[in-house]
Amino acid sequence: MEPHRVLVLNSGSSSVKYQLLDMRDRSRLASGLVERIGEETSRLVHTPLTGGGAEPRERTGRIADHEEALRAAAEELAADGLGLDSPELAAIGHRVVHGGLRFSEPTVITDEVLKEIERLVPVAPLHNPANITGIVTARALRPDLPQVAVFDTAFHTTMPESAARYAIDVETADAHRIRRYGFHGTSHAYVSRKTAELLGKGPEEVNVIVLHLGNGASASAVRGGRCVDTSMGLTPLEGLVMGTRSGDVDPAVTFHLKRVAGMSADEIDVLLNKKSGLVGLCGDNDMRVIRRRIDEGDERAALAFDIYIHRLKKYIGAYTAVLGRVDAVAFTAGVGENAAPVREAAIAGLEELGMAVDAGLNAVRSGEPRLISPEYARVAVAVVPTDEELEIADQTFALVEGA
């Protein structure tokens, strides 16, 4: 039997998420999360997804590093008969956040590729080092197995220079790789394609605005299956209001904070990335809590929500102008898929753009792609659950099979 399984790894700074998929029917065999790596209270939750009704297994106690985390995950998989030594395992697919301009497609990881990912650390200091650690550890565990990097930035490499360039000195920008790269690319690729399917069309026939709204949030304008603009930039800080990130802000705010408040570059970095967005505005970054506070009459929560929605509307309007013709707006990720009030508020008042939300359809909770716009609306409004792990597995398996 030909190898047909793909293990997907998403290595964060203190966590490892994993899924094992059978690519014959694209079904999940197992999934898991190792969190708080390096702390005394590390935790691994492993969920077998075959055999029907298997309960998640949990282990706690210190897991010192990513190598130990991956070995623990491998032990859990082996306990289900799904060990990493299985001849049925075709490849390991790694989520890598930043691929720069060089990596516009999934790429088999070689020593040279790994060095290039390391060279990109200055433009992704919070993400690429953890991705590299996961790759190095997995290669040590299975040096004989193809390992594939699937890049968050890849889908956005089709942006024209007019969208990707910042209006700063070209030589300085090129010397330091300063341009707009965009992120959440696997999600935007998957959701834009699924939205076209929902409309009964091919991706090349459809223009879609994708709104990936989670703790991190980004928007993209996708014309005929190709990204032509996206809200995140050099880093994932630019764009929409997020859980803890400010999104768009006047660059001179940083100079002002340095000169007037005496803040260091690192302090400003922490402020804008970890103490801003919804948490900075009202102290909470969980949209469910914010909505509950609004229902209780909390004015700070209400203002935070209004700022969040205002920014969202601006991007919907801007990307309508960029695309010229919009066939669909697709909401996805944790907030986009589950927060009906966000969807309703974001589309409210956009009737002149052909957009509307049906209150009844919007209130329905489902894990399936679905339309929430009334039949008369010129632009379809959809909720499309994202599946970044499946997208990574698909791209990984296609590359390995093609090779």
N, C-alpha and C positions, 0 to 999 in steps of 0.2 A: 504494500500500500504506500502511495506517495505521501510524504509529509503534508499535513493539511491544517495544522494548528498554528496560531500566532499568539505569542504573549505580548501584551501591550504594557509598557512601563511608563509611568509619569512620575518622575523623581523631583520632589520639591526640596526646599532647604532643610526641612525636618520631617519629611513624609515621603512615602512611596505608595502610589496607587497602582494596582495591577488588575488586568483582566486577561483571561485565557479564552480564546475564541476558536471554534471549529469553522473553518472557512468554506466547508462544503455546503453548509446551510446558514452560515454567518450567525450561528447560535453561540451563546455564552456558556462556557463550561464551569467557570469559577471567577470570582472577583475578590478583591481584598484591599485593605488599607492598613499601612503601618504609619503611625503618627507619633509625634513627640520623640523622634529619634535623637539620642544623645541625652535625654532627660531620664531621671529616675523612674518616671511614671509612663514609660513608653507603652504603647498599646497596639496590638495587631487584631484586626477583625477580618476573618476569612469566611466567605460565603460560597459554599458549593451550590452550583446552579443546575446540576444534573440530578437525575434520580427522583425529583419531585419532593418538595417539602423538607429538604435538608435544612437544619437550623444553622445559623452562623456560629462559628467558633471564635472564641476570644482568648487571647493571652496577654497578660500584663507583666511589667517588670522592665528593667533597663535594657534597651537595645542600643548599643554604643554608637553604631555608625551604619551607613547605607549598605555596606557589605553584609553585616550581620542581619540587617532588615531583609535583604534579598534572600539570604540563606534561610531565614525564618519563613518567608513566603514560599520558598521552594519546598520546604518541609511540609507545609500545609497542603500544597498542591500534590506532593507525593502521597500524602495520607489519603487523598481521593483517587489515587491511581493516575495522576496527571503530572508526574514528576518532570523536571526540566531535562532529565536524561532520556525522555521518551523519543523514539525514532519518528513519532508522529508530529513532533514540533518542527515547523518549517523555518521559523525566524522569530526574532524578538524586535518589536517595533518600539522606538523611543520617541516620546514627545520632546522636542527641543524647541525652546521658545524663540530664539533668535538665529536666523540663518543668513542675515545680511542680504546682499545682492547676489552672492554666489550661488546660494541654494534655493532654487525656484521649484524644485521637485524633490520627492522622497529620494534619499541617497543611502547607498550601502556604506556603512561606516568602516573606514580604513584609518590607519595611523595619520595619514595626511588630512583626512576629513576631520578627525578629532582635533588636530592642531588648529585647523581653521575655526572650529567651534570655540576653541580656547581663545583664539585671537579676537573673537567677538565679545568676550567677557566685559570689556569696558562699556559696551552699549547695552549689556543685559547683566549687570552685576548681581542682581537678586535671583536670577533664574538660570542662566547658562552654567554656572559652577555646579549647581545641584544636578542638572541634566547630565553634565559630564561625569559626575560621580556615579550616577546610575549606569551610564554606558560602560565605564571602566570596570565596574563591579560585574555587570552582566557578561562582559567579554571574558572576564576571568573565570566565571562560572561555566560558560559554554564557548570557548575560543573557536570551536569548529563550526559554530552556527552563524548564518548571516544575521547581522544586526543592522537595522535600518533606522535612520533618523528622519522623522517627519516634522517639518518646521512650521511653527505658528505663523511665521512671516511669509511663507511661500505663496499662499493664495493671493497676497497683495502685491507681488512683484510685477503684476500686469498693469499696475497704476501708471498712467502717463507721467512724464517728468513734470508736467504742469501741476499735477496733484502731489507728487512725491517730494518736490524740491521746496525747501524753505527759502524765503527771500533774504538770504544772507550771503556774504562774500563767498563766491564759488570755490576759490582755492582753499579757504579755511574749511568750508563744508566738506570738500572732497578729502582733504588731508585727515580729517577726523571722523569720516563716515557719517556726517550729520545729514540726515534726510528722514523722511517719513517712511517707516517700514510697515506699521500696522501689526496687530496681533489677533489672537483668537481665529486664526486663518482656517484651521481645520473645521471649526464650528461654522464659520461663514460659508465655506465651500459646501459642507454637508447640507446646511439649512437652505441655501439658495437652490441647490439641486432638488431637494425634497419639495420645496415650494413649487418649482416648475412641475414636478410630478403631480402634486395636488391639483394643479390647474390643468392637468392632462396635456402638457406641452413638454418639449425638450428644453434644456437649459439655455440653448442658443436662441430660443424664441422669446425669452422672458427677461424683463428688467425688474429687479427686486431690491428693495431696501431691507436689509437684515439688521435687526436690533437684538444684539446679544446682551441681555441684561442680567447679570449676576452681581456678586460682590465687586468683581471687575466688570466693566461694561464698555461695549464698543458698537459702532454702527458702520455699515458698509453700503456702498452703492455698487450693485452688480449688474452689468449690462451684458446680456447674452452669455452668461456663465463666467464672465471675467470681471474681476474687481477693478473699478475705475476710481474709487476713492474710499477712504476709511478714516475713522475718527482718531484712532491712536496713532502716535507718531514715531519719533526716535525711540521712545519708551512707552510703556502702557499707561503713562500718566496723562497724556493729552486726551481731550475729547469730552465725553459725557461725564456728568456727576456720578461718582461711584460710591461704594460702601465706605471706603476710607481715603480715596484719592479725590483730589480737587477737580480733575479734568481741566478744561481750558482756563487759563489765568493769564493776566498780563505778565509777560516776562519780567517787567520792571518791579513787580512785587518782590521778587527775590533780592534785587538790589536794595529796595527800600527796607526789607527786613534785616539785611546785613548792616546797612548804614544807620538806621534809626533804632532797631531793636537789638543790634549787636549780635545777631544770630550767625552761627557758622554755616558753611555750606552743608555739612552733615545734618545740622539741626533743621535747616530749611527743607532738606530732602525728606527727613522723617515727618515734618509737619505736613508737607504736601502729599506724601504717599500713605501715611499711616494715621494722621490726625485730622484729616480734612474730609471732603465729601459729606455723606450723610452723618457720619459719626462726629465730624467737626461741627456740623450745623445743629444737631439736636442730641448728640450723645449716644445714638443707636444707629447701627448699620443694617439691622434686620427689618426688611420692609413690613413684615407681619406685625412686629412690635410698633413700628411707626404708625401703621394704619390703626392699630388699637389705641394708641395715644391720641391720634386725631379724633377718633370717635368719642374719646373722653374729654375733648375740648382743649388739648394741648396745642398752644399756638406755635411753639418752637418746632414741633413735629410737623405741623401743617405748613409752615414756611419752608422747611427742608423738603417736603414733598413737592411744593409748588416750584421750588428752584430746580429740583430734579426733573420735573415734567417740562418746565420752560426750556431747559437745555435740550431735552429729547425732541421737542417740537421744532426747535431751531434746526437740528440736524435732519429731521424728516423733510422740512421745507427746503433746506440747502440741497439735499440729495435728490429731491424732486426736480430742482433746477438743473443739477448736474446731469441727470439721466434724460431729462426732456419728456420721456414717457415712462410712467411707473405702472407696472402690472400688478404688483403685490407689495405689501409691507408685511414682513414676517417677524414675530416676536419669539424669542427663544431664551434658553438658560433659566436659572432658578427663579428670578423675578419675572422675566418675560413669559415663562410658561405657567406660572402659578398666581401672579398678582393681577387679577381682573381689574381692580381700580386703576392700576398703572396703565394698562392697555386702553381702558376707557378714556382716561384723562389725556393720554398722549395723542389720541386721534380726535378728541372732541374739538369742534371748531374748524376742522379741516375739510368740511364738506365741499368747499369750492375747489379743492384739489382732488375731489372724487372719492374721498375716504370717509368711511363711517363704520361704526361698530354696532351690531345688534346686541342689545342688553341681554336677551335670553341666551343667545349663543355664547356670548362672552362669559356668562356665569357658569357654563358647563365645565366641569373638571374632567380631563381625559389625558391619557398618555399618548394619544394618537394625534397625528397632524390633522388640523381641522380649520375650516373657515369660520370667522366670527363676524364677517361683514354681511349686511343685508344684500339680497339679490340685486337691488337697483344700483348698488355702489359701483362706480366705474373702476375703482382700484380694489382688488381683493385684500382683505386684512386676515392674516393667518396666524395661528399658533402652531409652531413646528418644533417639537422636542428635539434638542440637539443630541448627537451621539458621537462625541469626539473620539472615543476609544474605537468604535466601529470604523470610523473614517480612517484612523491611523492603521487599523488592522487591514482594511481594504487596500490602502496604498502600499503597505508593507508587502502583503501577499502578492499583489499585482506585480510589484517590482521583482520579487524573488522568483515568481513563476515565469515572468518574462525573461529573466536572466537564464 
